[in-house]
Amino acid sequence: MRKAVASGQFYPSDRLELKEKIDNLLKKAGIKGEKKTFGIISPHAGYEYSGQAAAFSYKTISKQKFDTFIILGVNHSGSGNRIAVSGEDFEIPSGIAETDKEFCNELIKIYGESKTRDYEHSIEVQLPFLLYLFGKIKIVPIALSLDDYEECAGLAEILEKIIKKLKRKICVIASSDFTHYGAGYGFVPFSGTDEKVKKKLYEMDGKAIKLIEKMKSEEFFEASRNMTICGAAPIAVAIELCKKLGAKKAKLLKYYTSGDISGDYSASVGYASMIFV
């Protein structure tokens, strides 16, 4: 059992407070549930910043039924395998997210079993939304630290084969924030007034989002090398896997930056909510 490490930091540690927080975020998401969605892109920052974007993604899948959620997270530390899979269940304040053991074991046969550092949050922060909306869930948590597009495409192929073999109805979740701007992130490709920086950030992430919308996974992955999108690999894998499952395009539901909330664009991160349909 993997204990919660992000509660009290990225989301409320109190069960009732967490439920109320997610309830309010979903109510503010002015969007209806989709009838058929193959996957989503959801951010993984603190809920005070990225929670509203995440709520848009999750509200779209709230009316559907899935056997298993494949969560493609970021291995920020880079420790362990580049494709890190474990059969550990996740315990958070609102319940337990069980892993799909049969599915995870298929992956472990190929990649071995590897845990990310205990403080990795990118997969965990998706779980409160899933447990709130679906109750008992099965997940396949995969933390990635890939810098090779071919490895991303290869993982998508393997996942498709396992999905077909096990006959699972899947929702793919790519956990990713977008451009990290500021000296603290070592990324200051432009400067100026807050309005100028905001405009440039929107333009930069906008170009990446357009490639995702067109399902151009390789072009997106290569473009991300000149950006600071932490979940570029999860997004690339999600695009390829969702295409194989039947998705024709991706749609942007919501985009903003942390600077829009804090008013400080000198250290700003972009958040995008997207779905594959």
N, C-alpha and C positions, 0 to 999 in steps of 0.2 A: 504494500500500500504506500503510495506516495502522498505524503502530507502536504497541505497547502503551504506555499511559501509567499504568495503574492497577496493574500488576504490581509486587510489592514493597511496595505500600501497602495495596491492597484484597484482594489474594490473593498467594500465594507466587510469586516470580519464577523459582524453580528448577523445572524441568519435573517431576522426580521427586517433589519435595516437594508440588507442586500436585496431582499425581495421587493421592498418598497422602491429602492433605487432603480432596479431593472423595470419594474412596473411603470414608473414615471418616464423612464427613457423610451420605452416602447410606445407609451401613449403620445409622446411628443413626436414620434416618427410618423410623419404624415404620408403613409403609404399602406397599400393593402397587400395581403398575402398573395403570392403567385401560386398558380395551380401546378406548375412544373418547373422546378429549378434544379439544375445539376450541381451547383456549387456557389460559394460566396467568397468574397474577400472581406475580411474584417480586421480592424486594427487591434493592437495589443498594448496600448498605453494605459495609464490610469483612467478610470471611468470618468473622472471629472473633466478630462480632456477628450478622450476618444470614445467614451461610452455612447454618445449620441450617434456617432457614425456607425458603430457596431449594431446599435438598435435597428437601424434601417435594414442592414443585411439580414438580421435574424427575424425581423418581422415578416420579411418576404417568404421565409420558409416555414412560418408558424402553422400553416394550414396543411402541410404535407406530412407524410409518414415515411420514415426511413428505417432501415435495419441497422445501419452503421454510419457513423460520421468519421470520415478520414480527416484528421486535423494535421495539416502541414505547417509545422512551426519553425521558428528560427533557433538555431543553436548559437546564441550570441557569444558564448565562451569559446566555441570551437573545440571543446574537449570531447573525447570519445570518437565514435565513427562519424564520417561525413553524413551518412544516413543512419541516424540513431533511432532504433526501435526497441521498445521494452513492453512486456506484458503487464507491467504494474498498473493497478487501478489507481485512480486519483480521488483523494478525499478533500473536499472543500466544505465551507460552512453550511452550504445548502444541501449537501448529500454526497453520494459516491458515484463517480463516473466510471463504470466498469469497462475494461478493455475487451474488445472482441478477440478472445484468446486464440480462436482458430485462425482468424485472419492474421493476427500478429505473429503467430508461429510460422505461418507461410513466409512472411517477410524475414523472420529471424533465421530461417533455413538458408536464406540467400545472403543477408547482410550481417548476420550475427546479432547478438543482443548487446545493446549499448545504451547506457543511461546518460542523459545530459546532467550537468551540474544541478544540484538541488535548488539553486536560486533561479533557474530558468523559468520565465513566466509566460512565454508567448503562447503556449498551448493552454496552460491553466486558466488564463483570463477569458478564454472562450467558454469555459465550462459553466459558469453561473447562468449565462443566457440559455444554454442548451438544457440544463436541468430545470430551469424555470419554465421553459416552453414545452418540454417533452417528458419531464419526469424521469423515469428510468431510461437510461441511454447506454449504447455500446459505442466505444470509440476506438480508433486506431491512431495513436499519437506517434507522429514521425517528426523528429527535429532535424533540420537540414543545415549543413554548412558547406554547400556546394558552390564551386566557382567555375564549373564546366557544364555548358548547356547539354552536351550529350548525356551526361549523367542524369540530368533532370528529365530528358526525354526517355531515357532508359527506365527510370523509376516509374514514369507514367505507364509505360508498356507493361511492366511487371504488375503494377496495381490493377490494370485492366484485366489481365489474365486471372489474377486471384479473384477479382469481383465476379468474373464469369464462372470460374470454377466453383465458388461458394454460393453463387446465385444471390448476391446481396443487392438490396436497393440502397444506393449510396448517396450521401451528400458530402461533397468535397469542401473543406474549409481551408482557405489560405490565410494564415495569420501574418499580417504585414502592416507596418507603418510605411509612409512614403518619405519624401525628402527630409533629411535631418540637416537643418541649416544652422550655422553658427560656429564660432571659434571652438567651443567646447566639443563640437563634433568633427573638428578639423575640416570643415567644408564651408568656405566663404567665397564662392565663385563670382559674387557680385555684392555690392554694398550700396548704401544710399539711405534715403528716408524710409520710414516704415512702409509708406504706401508703395514706394518703388520696390522694396524687398518683397512685400506681399504680392505685387503684380508678377514679379519674376518667379516666385515660388509657385504661384498658380500656373504660370506658363510652363515651367519645368515639369511639374507633376502632370499637367494637362497633356503634354506630349506622350508621356509614359502611359497615361490612362487611355489615350487614343489607340495605342498599339494593343493594349489589353482588349479594348472593345472590339478590335478587328481580329482578335485571337492570334496575333502574331507573336508567338511565344519567344522564338529565337531573337527576333528584332528587339523585342522588349528586354530580354535578358542581356543582350549586348549593349543596349542603350543604358541599362542600369549600372554598367561598369563606371560610367562617368557621373553617377548620382550616388545618393546614400539611401536607397530603398533597402531596408534591412531584410525584407522578405522576398527578394527578387527570385530566389530559387523556389520557394513555396508557390509563388504566383505562376512561374513558368511551368512547374509540374501540374498545377491546377488547370491551367489553360489546356495543356496537352491531354490530360486525363478527361476533362469535361468534353473536349472535342470527340474523344473516343466514345464517350457515353452518349453523345448525341447533341451536345450544345452547339449552336450556330454562331452565337455572339455573346459578348458581355455588355452589361448596362451599368452605367454609373448612377448611383442613387443619391449619394451625398459626398461632398468634399469640403473640407476646411482645414485650417492649420491651428496648432496650439496657440499661435500668436493672435488668432481671431478671438480666442478666449481670454488669454492673459494680457493682451495688448503689447506684448514684447516680441517683436519679430527678429531681434538679434540672436535669439535661440528658439528656433521654431521647427516643429515637426508636422508634416502633412498626414492627414487621415482620409482615406477613401473607403466608401462602402460600395461594393459592386456585386453583381450577381451574374451567373452564367445560365443562359436560357437557350 
